[in-house]
Amino acid sequence: MADKVRCQSCGMPLEPAVENFGTNRDGRPNGAYCRFCFQQGAFVQPDLTLEGMIEASVGYMTKNMGVAREKAEEMSRAVIPGLLRWQPRA
């Protein structure tokens, strides 16, 4: 999984298609975040916690991708905490 370019908030794979990228304030694509997490230079859910993101990811994978809850949680916990948004700020 590490070889894919991923949204640095939710972990969604970002393909080269610009429509998957979030946007900066000036409307240009932001290559670090997806359109579901980041729009117009800000997070769509600014108060979302790491645990909240993990739960949202698990819910999405179980409902829309048919992944078993245990596997979805394992995958989310392996990827999401290491993403840029969830790193401690100095």
Residue pairs with C-beta under 8 A, 6 or more apart in sequence:
1 75
1 78
1 79
4 13
4 14
5 13
5 14
5 31
6 12
6 13
6 14
6 79
6 83
7 13
7 14
7 22
7 32
7 33
7 34
7 36
7 37
7 38
7 83
8 32
8 33
8 83
8 84
8 85
9 33
9 34
9 37
9 38
9 43
9 53
9 83
9 84
9 85
9 86
10 34
10 36
10 37
10 53
10 56
10 57
10 80
10 83
11 57
11 76
11 79
11 80
11 83
12 20
12 34
12 36
12 37
14 20
14 21
14 31
14 34
18 29
19 35
20 34
20 35
21 29
21 30
21 31
21 33
21 34
21 35
22 29
22 30
22 32
22 33
22 34
22 35
22 36
22 37
22 38
22 39
23 29
23 30
23 35
23 38
23 39
23 40
23 41
24 30
24 40
24 41
25 40
25 41
26 41
27 40
30 38
30 41
32 38
32 84
33 43
33 85
36 44
37 43
37 44
37 45
37 85
38 44
43 85
45 52
48 56
50 80
50 81
50 86
53 80
53 86
54 73
54 76
54 77
54 80
57 72
57 76
57 80
58 69
58 72
58 73
58 76
61 67
61 72
61 75
61 76
62 68
62 69
62 72
65 72
67 75
80 86
